[in-house]
Amino acid sequence: MNNSTIADHFGLLAKLMDIHGENSFKARTYSIAAFHIERLEEQLTAMDRSTYAGIKGLGASVASKIIELIDTGKMKALEDILAETPAGITEMLQLKGIGPKKIHIIWKEMGIISVGELEYACIENRLTRYKGFGEKTQVKILESINFYNQNKGHFLYAQVHEIFPSIQAYLEKIFGKGSVWNTGNYYRQLSTLHELEFIIAEKLDTIRQKFQTAYPPELLEETDNSVLYKLNNGLRLRVYAVQEKIPQWLFNTSSSAEFSAAFRERFYPENFDTTVFDSESAIFEKANLPYIPACLRETAATIDRAEKHELPPLIQVSDIKGIIHNHSTWSDGLFTIEEMAKALIDKKMEYLVISDHSKSAAYANGLTEERIVQQQQQIDALNQKLAPFKIYKSIECDILGDGSLDYRDDVLATFDLVIASVHSNLYMNEARAMERLMRAIENPYTTILGHLTGRLLLSRNGYPIDHKKIIDACIAHNVVIEINANPHRLDLDWSWIDYAMNSGALLSINPDAHTIEGFDDIRFGVISAQKGGLTPAYNLSSFTREQFDTFISRRKAAL
């Protein structure tokens, strides 16, 4: 059991105690414990248990519960309170914008014990009768419920990516390596998905029989040529039984409806289904086209480019030369700058851009002006020590409500580059959100616009913006647009990459890493960027250190 799981247990206990209206001091104790456990650099399971009580934010009571949890996998205090809590009340914690205090009122005062009842109460405009539940709050709760219901059973690409190898290996073990093909939305590299799809060269009856193990997955649906199962983790697995014309099946199930229809009409108006292809590549070869990877099979425009031999050389993880946008122990990261730099040196990277949080982000230990000076002195010393590897001085500067940045110009001028991001007031209307972002973009010290919409996939919609106007403004003011590689964000969305590139924007795949392990999120940014057709030439983090130095020098000279 890792620290993250242990912290989750204490965090849930604290929230449930608040929902029940229990001792607020004890609830806060467990909440603080969860915060400090999450930030520990060493796993509790690897530490001497006698030291637990002395760890900052813990104490004897918390220490005993940690030991209980590690030894038994359970925490009695949490089990007891869960037993007294309706399942629907616990589920409400998944809704964004509804904290324990509001759930307490919803349960104890309104008598509502499920998300469905809460949705109905919102539709019936019943919540506004209670203190703290105005009309705007009710609308936000209903929006959150709608968003939650739409995304139940959906997974981040990264979550499926983690379990995909084991599922594929299992299918290949049962049916043989030459009989299994991945297809569908995972193959197309969509950011979120609710099904994992495979083509298997077997009869449907045989497939069904081989899935009848001692612990068979739940069968959800059956058609003439496919079966749909629900795995234990909630992911749906669709298996197509195909014994002939497999290349056509692979093409059709891994292309958007628009792409597939346009392609067939243009190159195989009458004989696509009857033509004999020995591979998916042969479909394109016989049409005198270069192979179009599944990630690009979205629009008919891609076919036009392929005919003109203008398909882009898609960016690869190996094209990333430096890691931009990272957080260290100076704010809310878990590793020192030196530890992060050495980890990147081991990965053969050329540079690191440290972008800790600015002072308005007090929740993330944002840097005051005095601490900025201290951090920059440390970076100067490390650059002498670690050369030719280079650490660049940056900041993830909060865009305040009015669009201004979090520091005076003379402070911003001390950084090599400034990443301007929104972290608060995420529910503005489009007019206010646009005004806020445009002012930040127009600030001459803004180098990169971070996680453009503030979205969290499957959790929070981004704030409403006019993407074209924002992209055009970034180009006009020489501002780089971030492709935040955190799999929960992937923001800028892949669907806007093509417009940005064709308009002349420079983008940057950045991990927003808070740990050394977070550097590896770059691969998810690359996967998303490939789907948008990004090439290395348009990606700032693909610049060599010398090119990056030139970029910084020219940018600062223009101030």
C-alpha positions as CSV (number, residue, x, y, z in Angstrom):
1,M,0.0,0.0,0.0
2,N,1.6,3.3,-1.1
3,N,1.5,6.7,0.4
4,S,-1.1,8.0,-2.1
5,T,-3.6,5.2,-1.1
6,I,-3.0,5.8,2.6
7,A,-3.5,9.5,2.1
8,D,-6.8,8.9,0.2
9,H,-8.1,6.9,3.2
10,F,-7.4,9.7,5.6
11,G,-8.8,12.3,3.2
12,L,-12.0,10.3,2.8
13,L,-12.3,9.9,6.6
14,A,-12.0,13.6,7.1
15,K,-14.6,14.4,4.5
16,L,-17.1,11.9,5.9
17,M,-16.6,13.2,9.4
18,D,-17.5,16.7,8.1
19,I,-20.5,15.3,6.3
20,H,-21.7,13.7,9.6
21,G,-21.0,16.9,11.5
22,E,-18.6,15.2,13.8
23,N,-15.7,16.8,15.7
24,S,-14.2,19.4,13.3
25,F,-10.9,19.3,15.1
26,K,-10.5,15.6,14.5
27,A,-11.6,15.9,10.9
28,R,-9.0,18.6,10.3
29,T,-6.4,16.4,12.0
30,Y,-7.0,13.6,9.4
31,S,-7.1,16.1,6.6
32,I,-3.7,17.5,7.6
33,A,-2.4,14.0,7.9
34,A,-3.5,13.2,4.3
35,F,-1.8,16.3,3.0
36,H,1.6,15.5,4.7
37,I,1.4,11.8,3.8
38,E,0.9,12.6,0.2
39,R,4.1,14.8,0.2
40,L,6.4,12.3,1.9
41,E,9.4,11.4,-0.3
42,E,9.8,8.0,1.2
43,Q,7.1,5.3,1.3
44,L,5.7,4.7,4.8
45,T,5.9,0.9,4.2
46,A,9.7,1.3,3.9
47,M,10.1,3.4,7.0
48,D,10.5,2.4,10.7
49,R,7.0,2.3,12.2
50,S,8.3,3.8,15.4
51,T,9.0,7.0,13.5
52,Y,5.5,7.5,12.2
53,A,4.2,9.5,15.1
54,G,7.0,12.0,14.8
55,I,6.4,12.8,11.2
56,K,5.1,16.4,10.7
57,G,1.3,16.5,10.6
58,L,0.8,13.0,12.0
59,G,0.9,12.0,15.7
60,A,0.2,8.9,17.7
61,S,-3.4,8.4,16.7
62,V,-2.8,8.8,13.0
63,A,0.3,6.6,13.3
64,S,-1.7,3.7,14.8
65,K,-4.3,4.0,12.0
66,I,-1.5,3.9,9.4
67,I,-0.2,0.7,10.9
68,E,-3.7,-0.8,11.0
69,L,-4.2,0.1,7.4
70,I,-0.9,-1.3,6.2
71,D,-1.4,-4.6,8.1
72,T,-5.1,-5.2,7.4
73,G,-5.8,-3.1,4.3
74,K,-8.6,-1.5,6.3
75,M,-9.1,1.3,8.8
76,K,-11.8,0.6,11.4
77,A,-12.7,4.3,11.9
78,L,-13.3,4.7,8.2
79,E,-15.2,1.4,7.8
80,D,-17.5,2.4,10.7
81,I,-18.4,5.8,9.3
82,L,-18.8,4.3,5.8
83,A,-21.3,1.8,7.2
84,E,-23.3,4.7,8.6
85,T,-23.2,6.7,5.3
86,P,-25.6,6.0,2.4
87,A,-23.7,5.0,-0.7
88,G,-25.2,7.9,-2.6
89,I,-23.8,10.4,-0.1
90,T,-20.3,9.1,-0.6
91,E,-20.9,9.2,-4.3
92,M,-21.6,12.9,-4.0
93,L,-18.0,13.5,-3.1
94,Q,-17.3,12.8,-6.8
95,L,-19.3,15.9,-7.8
96,K,-17.1,19.0,-8.4
97,G,-18.1,22.1,-6.5
98,I,-19.9,20.3,-3.6
99,G,-17.9,20.0,-0.5
100,P,-18.6,18.1,2.7
101,K,-20.4,21.0,4.4
102,K,-22.9,21.3,1.6
103,I,-23.4,17.5,1.4
104,H,-24.2,17.6,5.1
105,I,-27.0,20.1,4.5
106,I,-28.2,18.1,1.4
107,W,-28.4,14.9,3.5
108,K,-29.3,16.1,7.0
109,E,-31.6,19.0,6.2
110,M,-32.9,18.2,2.7
111,G,-33.2,14.5,3.3
112,I,-31.5,13.7,-0.1
113,I,-29.4,10.5,-0.1
114,S,-28.5,9.9,-3.8
115,V,-27.2,11.8,-6.8
116,G,-30.4,11.0,-8.7
117,E,-32.5,12.6,-5.9
118,L,-30.2,15.6,-5.9
119,E,-30.5,16.1,-9.6
120,Y,-34.3,16.0,-9.4
121,A,-34.2,18.5,-6.5
122,C,-32.2,20.8,-8.7
123,I,-34.6,20.5,-11.6
124,E,-37.4,21.2,-9.2
125,N,-35.5,24.3,-7.9
126,R,-35.7,23.0,-4.3
127,L,-32.1,23.8,-3.2
128,T,-32.5,27.5,-3.2
129,R,-34.7,27.3,-0.1
130,Y,-31.6,26.5,2.0
131,K,-28.9,28.7,3.3
132,G,-25.8,28.7,1.1
133,F,-27.7,27.3,-1.9
134,G,-28.5,30.2,-4.2
135,E,-29.6,29.9,-7.7
136,K,-26.1,30.0,-9.1
137,T,-25.0,27.2,-6.8
138,Q,-28.0,25.1,-7.8
139,V,-27.1,25.6,-11.5
140,K,-23.5,24.6,-10.9
141,I,-24.5,21.5,-9.0
142,L,-26.8,20.4,-11.8
143,E,-24.1,21.0,-14.3
144,S,-21.7,19.0,-12.2
145,I,-24.2,16.1,-12.0
146,N,-24.8,16.2,-15.7
147,F,-21.0,16.1,-16.4
148,Y,-20.5,13.3,-13.8
149,N,-23.3,11.2,-15.4
150,Q,-22.0,11.6,-18.9
151,N,-18.5,10.5,-17.9
152,K,-19.2,7.5,-15.7
153,G,-17.5,4.5,-17.2
154,H,-15.1,6.7,-19.1
155,F,-11.3,6.5,-18.6
156,L,-8.3,8.7,-19.3
157,Y,-6.1,7.4,-22.1
158,A,-3.3,7.1,-19.6
159,Q,-5.4,4.8,-17.4
160,V,-6.1,2.5,-20.2
161,H,-2.5,2.7,-21.4
162,E,-1.4,1.3,-18.1
163,I,-3.5,-1.8,-18.3
164,F,-3.5,-2.3,-22.1
165,P,-0.4,-4.5,-22.3
166,S,-1.8,-7.0,-19.8
167,I,-5.1,-7.2,-21.6
168,Q,-3.5,-7.6,-25.0
169,A,-1.1,-10.3,-23.6
170,Y,-4.0,-12.2,-22.2
171,L,-5.9,-12.2,-25.5
172,E,-2.8,-13.2,-27.4
173,K,-2.2,-16.1,-24.9
174,I,-5.8,-17.4,-25.5
175,F,-6.1,-16.8,-29.2
176,G,-2.5,-16.6,-30.5
177,K,-0.4,-13.5,-31.3
178,G,-1.2,-13.5,-35.0
179,S,-4.9,-13.5,-34.3
180,V,-5.4,-10.3,-32.2
181,W,-5.5,-6.7,-33.4
182,N,-6.1,-3.6,-31.3
183,T,-8.5,-1.2,-32.9
184,G,-11.0,1.5,-31.9
185,N,-10.5,4.7,-29.9
186,Y,-7.4,3.6,-28.1
187,Y,-5.8,2.8,-31.4
188,R,-6.9,6.3,-32.6
189,Q,-5.3,7.8,-29.5
190,L,-8.3,9.7,-28.1
191,S,-7.8,11.4,-24.8
192,T,-10.6,9.6,-23.1
193,L,-12.5,6.4,-23.9
194,H,-15.0,4.0,-22.4
195,E,-14.2,0.9,-24.5
196,L,-11.1,-1.0,-25.4
197,E,-11.6,-2.8,-28.8
198,F,-9.9,-5.8,-30.4
199,I,-10.4,-7.8,-33.5
200,I,-9.9,-11.5,-33.1
201,A,-9.7,-14.0,-36.0
202,E,-12.1,-16.5,-34.4
203,K,-15.7,-17.6,-34.5
204,L,-17.9,-15.8,-32.0
205,D,-18.9,-19.1,-30.3
206,T,-15.2,-19.9,-29.7
207,I,-14.5,-16.4,-28.3
208,R,-17.5,-16.8,-25.9
209,Q,-16.3,-20.2,-24.8
210,K,-12.8,-19.1,-24.1
211,F,-14.0,-16.2,-21.9
212,Q,-15.9,-18.6,-19.7
213,T,-13.2,-18.9,-17.1
214,A,-13.6,-19.5,-13.4
215,Y,-14.2,-15.7,-13.0
216,P,-15.7,-14.6,-16.3
217,P,-16.2,-10.9,-17.0
218,E,-19.7,-9.5,-17.1
219,L,-21.3,-9.9,-20.5
220,L,-23.1,-6.6,-21.4
221,E,-24.0,-7.0,-25.1
222,E,-23.8,-9.5,-27.9
223,T,-24.3,-8.9,-31.7
224,D,-23.9,-11.1,-34.7
225,N,-20.1,-10.4,-34.8
226,S,-19.1,-9.0,-31.4
227,V,-19.4,-9.3,-27.7
228,L,-19.0,-6.6,-25.1
229,Y,-17.7,-7.4,-21.6
230,K,-17.3,-5.3,-18.5
231,L,-14.0,-5.8,-16.8
232,N,-13.6,-5.7,-13.0
233,N,-12.2,-2.1,-13.2
234,G,-15.3,-0.9,-15.0
235,L,-13.6,-0.7,-18.4
236,R,-15.6,-2.2,-21.3
237,L,-13.9,-4.6,-23.6
238,R,-15.4,-5.1,-27.0
239,V,-14.2,-8.0,-29.1
240,Y,-15.1,-8.4,-32.8
241,A,-15.1,-11.9,-34.3
242,V,-13.7,-11.5,-37.8
243,Q,-12.4,-14.3,-39.9
244,E,-12.1,-12.6,-43.3
245,K,-11.5,-9.1,-44.6
246,I,-9.7,-8.2,-41.4
247,P,-7.8,-5.2,-42.9
248,Q,-11.2,-3.6,-43.8
249,W,-12.5,-4.2,-40.3
250,L,-9.4,-2.7,-38.8
251,F,-9.7,0.3,-41.1
252,N,-13.4,0.9,-40.4
253,T,-13.2,0.5,-36.6
254,S,-10.1,2.7,-36.3
255,S,-11.3,5.7,-38.4
256,S,-13.9,8.4,-37.8
257,A,-17.1,8.1,-39.7
258,E,-16.2,11.2,-41.7
259,F,-12.8,9.9,-42.6
260,S,-14.0,6.5,-43.5
261,A,-16.9,7.7,-45.7
262,A,-14.7,10.2,-47.6
263,F,-11.9,7.7,-48.1
264,R,-14.2,4.9,-49.4
265,E,-16.1,7.3,-51.7
266,R,-13.0,8.7,-53.2
267,F,-10.9,5.6,-53.7
268,Y,-13.2,2.6,-53.4
269,P,-16.7,3.8,-54.4
270,E,-17.9,0.3,-55.3
271,N,-15.5,-2.4,-54.2
272,F,-14.0,-1.6,-50.8
273,D,-15.7,-4.5,-49.1
274,T,-14.9,-7.0,-51.8
275,T,-11.3,-6.1,-52.5
276,V,-8.7,-8.4,-51.1
277,F,-6.2,-6.6,-48.9
278,D,-3.4,-8.5,-47.1
279,S,-2.8,-5.7,-44.6
280,E,-4.1,-2.3,-43.5
281,S,-1.2,-0.6,-45.2
282,A,-2.3,-2.2,-48.5
283,I,-5.5,-0.3,-48.4
284,F,-3.6,2.9,-48.7
285,E,-1.0,1.5,-51.2
286,K,-3.7,0.5,-53.6
287,A,-5.1,4.0,-53.4
288,N,-1.6,5.4,-54.2
289,L,-1.5,7.1,-50.8
290,P,1.1,7.1,-48.0
291,Y,0.0,5.2,-45.0
292,I,-2.2,7.4,-42.7
293,P,-1.8,6.4,-39.1
294,A,-5.0,5.8,-37.1
295,C,-4.4,8.9,-34.9
296,L,-4.9,11.1,-38.0
297,R,-8.0,9.5,-39.4
298,E,-10.4,12.1,-38.3
299,T,-11.3,14.4,-41.1
300,A,-11.5,14.4,-44.9
301,A,-8.8,17.2,-44.9
302,T,-6.3,14.6,-43.9
303,I,-6.9,12.7,-47.1
304,D,-6.3,15.8,-49.2
305,R,-2.9,16.3,-47.5
306,A,-2.0,12.7,-48.1
307,E,-2.8,13.0,-51.8
308,K,-0.4,16.0,-51.9
309,H,2.2,14.1,-49.8
310,E,1.9,16.8,-47.1
311,L,1.3,14.5,-44.1
312,P,3.4,15.8,-41.2
313,P,6.3,13.9,-39.7
314,L,4.6,13.3,-36.4
315,I,6.5,14.2,-33.2
316,Q,8.0,11.4,-31.1
317,V,9.1,11.2,-27.5
318,S,12.6,11.0,-28.7
319,D,12.2,14.5,-30.2
320,I,11.8,16.1,-26.7
321,K,15.2,17.7,-25.8
322,G,14.2,19.5,-22.6
323,I,11.5,19.4,-20.0
324,I,9.6,22.7,-19.5
325,H,7.1,23.5,-16.7
326,N,8.1,21.7,-13.5
327,H,7.6,22.2,-9.8
328,S,10.2,21.6,-7.1
329,T,10.2,21.6,-3.3
330,W,10.3,25.3,-3.5
331,S,6.5,25.2,-4.1
332,D,4.5,22.0,-4.2
333,G,6.9,19.6,-5.9
334,L,8.3,16.5,-4.1
335,F,11.9,16.8,-5.3
336,T,14.7,19.4,-5.1
337,I,15.8,21.2,-8.2
338,E,19.1,19.3,-8.1
339,E,17.4,15.9,-7.9
340,M,15.1,16.8,-10.8
341,A,18.1,18.0,-12.9
342,K,20.1,14.9,-12.2
343,A,17.2,12.7,-13.2
344,L,17.0,14.5,-16.5
345,I,20.7,14.2,-17.1
346,D,20.3,10.4,-16.6
347,K,17.6,10.6,-19.3
348,K,20.0,12.4,-21.7
349,M,17.9,15.5,-21.6
350,E,19.6,18.9,-22.3
351,Y,17.8,21.3,-20.0
352,L,15.2,21.7,-17.2
353,V,12.8,24.6,-16.8
354,I,11.8,25.1,-13.2
355,S,8.4,26.9,-13.0
356,D,7.3,26.9,-9.4
357,H,4.0,28.5,-8.4
358,S,3.7,32.2,-7.8
359,K,2.8,33.9,-4.6
360,S,-1.1,34.0,-5.1
361,A,-1.0,30.2,-5.0
362,A,-0.6,30.1,-1.2
363,Y,-2.1,26.6,-1.2
364,A,0.9,25.5,-3.2
365,N,3.6,27.4,-1.2
366,G,3.9,29.9,-4.0
367,L,7.1,32.0,-4.1
368,T,7.4,35.4,-2.5
369,E,9.7,37.9,-4.1
370,E,12.3,37.2,-1.5
371,R,12.2,33.4,-2.1
372,I,12.5,34.0,-5.9
373,V,15.9,35.7,-5.3
374,Q,17.0,32.7,-3.2
375,Q,15.8,30.2,-5.7
376,Q,17.5,31.9,-8.6
377,Q,20.8,32.0,-6.6
378,Q,20.5,28.3,-6.1
379,I,19.9,27.8,-9.8
380,D,23.0,29.8,-10.7
381,A,25.1,27.6,-8.4
382,L,23.6,24.4,-9.9
383,N,24.3,25.6,-13.4
384,Q,27.9,25.9,-12.6
385,K,28.0,22.5,-11.0
386,L,25.9,20.6,-13.7
387,A,27.1,22.2,-16.9
388,P,26.7,21.7,-19.9
389,F,23.2,20.7,-18.6
390,K,21.2,23.9,-17.9
391,I,18.4,24.9,-15.6
392,Y,16.3,27.8,-16.7
393,K,14.6,30.2,-14.2
394,S,10.9,30.3,-14.7
395,I,7.7,30.7,-12.8
396,E,4.1,29.5,-13.3
397,C,2.6,32.9,-12.7
398,D,-1.0,33.1,-11.7
399,I,-3.3,35.1,-14.1
400,L,-5.3,37.1,-11.6
401,G,-9.0,37.7,-12.0
402,D,-8.5,40.9,-14.0
403,G,-5.9,39.3,-16.3
404,S,-2.9,40.9,-14.6
405,L,0.1,38.7,-13.6
406,D,1.1,37.9,-10.0
407,Y,4.3,40.0,-9.8
408,R,5.5,43.5,-10.8
409,D,7.3,43.8,-14.1
410,D,10.7,44.2,-12.4
411,V,10.3,40.8,-10.8
412,L,9.0,39.1,-14.0
413,A,12.1,40.5,-15.8
414,T,14.4,38.3,-13.6
415,F,13.0,35.1,-15.1
416,D,14.2,33.5,-18.3
417,L,10.6,32.8,-19.2
418,V,7.2,33.1,-17.6
419,I,4.4,30.6,-17.9
420,A,1.1,32.4,-17.3
421,S,-1.8,30.1,-16.1
422,V,-5.3,30.4,-14.6
423,H,-5.8,28.5,-11.3
424,S,-8.8,30.3,-9.7
425,N,-12.2,31.7,-10.7
426,L,-12.7,29.0,-13.3
427,Y,-16.4,29.6,-13.8
428,M,-16.3,32.9,-15.6
429,N,-18.5,33.5,-18.6
430,E,-16.9,33.6,-22.0
431,A,-16.7,37.4,-22.2
432,R,-14.9,37.7,-18.8
433,A,-12.7,34.7,-19.4
434,M,-11.6,36.0,-22.8
435,E,-10.9,39.5,-21.4
436,R,-8.8,37.9,-18.6
437,L,-6.7,35.7,-21.0
438,M,-6.2,38.4,-23.6
439,R,-4.8,40.8,-21.1
440,A,-2.4,38.1,-19.8
441,I,-1.3,37.3,-23.4
442,E,-0.7,41.0,-24.1
443,N,1.6,41.2,-21.1
444,P,5.1,41.4,-22.7
445,Y,6.5,39.1,-20.0
446,T,4.2,36.2,-20.8
447,T,6.3,33.6,-22.6
448,I,4.0,30.6,-22.5
449,L,0.2,30.4,-21.9
450,G,-0.2,27.4,-19.6
451,H,-3.1,24.8,-19.7
452,L,-5.3,27.0,-21.8
453,T,-8.8,26.2,-20.6
454,G,-8.1,24.9,-17.1
455,R,-10.0,21.7,-17.9
456,L,-9.6,18.4,-16.0
457,L,-10.7,15.5,-18.2
458,L,-13.7,13.6,-17.0
459,S,-13.8,15.9,-14.0
460,R,-14.1,19.6,-14.9
461,N,-15.0,21.3,-18.2
462,G,-12.6,24.0,-19.3
463,Y,-13.8,27.6,-19.0
464,P,-15.5,28.9,-22.2
465,I,-13.1,30.6,-24.6
466,D,-12.9,31.4,-28.3
467,H,-10.0,29.2,-29.2
468,K,-9.2,30.9,-32.6
469,K,-9.1,34.4,-31.0
470,I,-6.8,33.1,-28.2
471,I,-4.5,31.3,-30.6
472,D,-4.3,34.3,-33.0
473,A,-3.5,36.6,-30.0
474,C,-0.7,34.3,-28.9
475,I,0.8,34.4,-32.4
476,A,0.5,38.2,-32.5
477,H,2.2,38.6,-29.2
478,N,4.8,35.9,-29.6
479,V,3.4,33.7,-26.9
480,V,3.9,30.0,-26.9
481,I,0.8,27.8,-26.3
482,E,1.3,24.9,-23.9
483,I,0.1,21.4,-24.6
484,N,-0.1,20.3,-20.9
485,A,0.9,16.7,-20.9
486,N,-0.6,15.8,-17.6
487,P,-3.1,13.1,-18.7
488,H,-5.8,14.8,-16.7
489,R,-5.4,18.0,-18.7
490,L,-4.0,17.4,-22.3
491,D,-4.8,21.1,-22.8
492,L,-4.5,22.6,-25.5
493,D,-6.8,19.9,-26.9
494,W,-5.5,18.0,-29.9
495,S,-8.4,19.3,-32.1
496,W,-6.9,22.8,-32.1
497,I,-3.3,21.9,-32.8
498,D,-3.7,21.8,-36.6
499,Y,-5.2,25.3,-36.6
500,A,-2.5,26.6,-34.3
501,M,0.3,25.1,-36.5
502,N,-1.2,26.3,-39.8
503,S,-1.6,29.8,-38.3
504,G,2.1,29.9,-37.3
505,A,1.8,29.3,-33.5
506,L,4.6,27.7,-31.5
507,L,3.4,25.1,-29.1
508,S,5.2,23.3,-26.2
509,I,4.6,19.8,-24.8
510,N,5.2,20.3,-21.0
511,P,4.5,17.7,-18.3
512,D,3.6,20.1,-15.4
513,A,5.7,17.7,-13.4
514,H,5.5,17.7,-9.6
515,T,7.7,14.6,-9.2
516,I,10.5,13.0,-11.1
517,E,8.0,10.3,-12.2
518,G,5.9,13.1,-13.6
519,F,8.5,13.8,-16.3
520,D,7.2,10.6,-18.0
521,D,3.8,12.2,-18.6
522,I,5.6,13.8,-21.6
523,R,4.6,10.6,-23.6
524,F,0.9,11.4,-23.1
525,G,1.4,14.9,-24.3
526,V,3.2,13.5,-27.4
527,I,0.4,11.0,-28.0
528,S,-2.2,13.8,-27.9
529,A,0.0,16.0,-30.0
530,Q,0.4,13.3,-32.6
531,K,-3.3,13.2,-33.0
532,G,-3.3,16.9,-33.7
533,G,-0.5,16.4,-36.3
534,L,2.2,18.3,-34.4
535,T,5.7,18.2,-35.8
536,P,9.0,18.8,-33.9
537,A,9.6,22.1,-35.6
538,Y,6.5,23.6,-34.0
539,N,7.3,22.3,-30.5
540,L,9.4,24.4,-28.2
541,S,10.5,21.5,-25.9
542,S,12.0,19.9,-29.0
543,F,14.5,22.8,-29.3
544,T,18.1,21.9,-28.5
545,R,19.7,23.8,-25.6
546,E,21.4,26.1,-28.0
547,Q,18.1,26.7,-29.9
548,F,16.3,27.2,-26.6
549,D,19.0,29.7,-25.5
550,T,18.5,31.6,-28.8
551,F,14.8,31.6,-28.3
552,I,15.1,33.0,-24.8
553,S,17.6,35.7,-25.8
554,R,15.5,36.9,-28.7
555,R,12.4,36.9,-26.5
556,K,14.0,39.0,-23.8
557,A,15.7,41.3,-26.3
558,A,12.2,42.2,-27.6
559,L,10.9,43.3,-24.2
